[in-house]
Amino acid sequence: MNRSKKMWHKVLQEFPEDAPAEKIESTAHDLEGMNYEPVLLLKTSGFLRMGREALEAEIDRVLTMPDAEMMAEGFSATANFGEFKAKHLQLLVYHYGLLCRLRADEPDAWDTINELMEDD
């Protein structure tokens, strides 16, 4: 578990510093106006407003999540919890990277969101 934690935190170091609070809020507001919700396997409260510190805390929470909590999220007792956690963290980090690009007003990132919303 500790090695996995170190790996994820190393990945996070590649992301830019947090955007200013006003930009985080305006981006979240724009995404909410589009009814955008990233596809994640576990409930992740406040994702659209997360900064790096909150994301690190979320990664730690998921890595230490007990089986009983996974089952409360709707997973079967026979599910491979480690596999689901790993996939959730991959999705979380991917969507956080996209969120960072949106906060930086990268046109390609907004194009990605628009394409995702058109597919719905």
N, C-alpha and C positions, 0 to 999 in steps of 0.2 A: 504493500500500500504506500509506503513512504517513497519508494522509487517512482511510482505512478504520480504521486503528488509533486515530486521534484520535476518530473517531465512536463506536467501541465503548467507549472509555474514558470518553467523555462520558456515554454511556448508563449506565455503571456508577455514576457519581456520583449518579444518582437513587436508587440502592438505599440502604437504611438501613445504619448501621454494623453490623459483625459482631456476632452474638449472642455471649453468653458461651460459652466453650469447652464447659462442661457441657451447655448447651442444644443446641449444635451436635451433640455426641456423642449426647445422648438422642434427638434428632430423627432422626439417622441410624440409630440402633439401632431405633427404632420403625418406620422405613421399611423397613429390612432385614428386620425381623420380618414385614412384610407382603409380602416379596419384591418390593418396588417398585424399579424401575430406570427412570429417565427414558429416553425414546426420543431417542437422539442418533445422528448419522451417523458420528461418529468415536469411537474408544475414548477415554474421558475418565476416567482413573484417579482414584479418590478423590472423585468429584463430590459425594456426599452430605455430605462433611465440608469442602467448600471454603468458604473465606472470600473476601472481595473480592480480596485480594492474590493468592491462588492462582488465582482466576478471571481476573484480569488477565494472569497468566503463561500461563494456558491459551489465552486469546485471542491473545496474542503468538505462542505456539507454533503455533497453527493458521494464523495469517496468514502465517507464514514457512515453513510445512511444504513441503518440496520435492515435486515430482511423484512421485519414486521412493517416498517415504513414503506418499503417497496410494495409489499402486498396491499397496504392501505392506498397506494397510488393506482392499484388495479392490476398489478402483475400477479400471475399465478405463483403458488408456492413452489412449483416445479420449474419456474423460469430460471434462466441463467442470469442472475442479478448482476454479476460482474460484467457480462457482455452488454447488458442494457445500460449500465452506468457508463461504460466506455463509449458506447454509441451516443448517449445523451451528451457526454462531455465533448465529443467531436462536433456534434450539432451546435452545442452552446458556443464553442470557440469559433466555429465557422460563422454563425450569425452575429457574434460579437465583432468579428473582423469586418463583416458587412456593415454593421452599425457604426463602427469607427469611420469607415469610408463615407457613409451617409453624413455623419457629423462633419466631415471635411468637405462636404458638398462635391464629391466626385460624381460627375455625370454618369459614368458607367455603373456606379452603385445604384443610383436612382433608376437607371434603365433596368437593372436586375429586379428591383422591387416592382416596377411597372409591369414587367413580364410575368412575375409571379402572381400579381394581382389579376392580370388578364386571364391567366389559366384557371382562376377560381370560378 
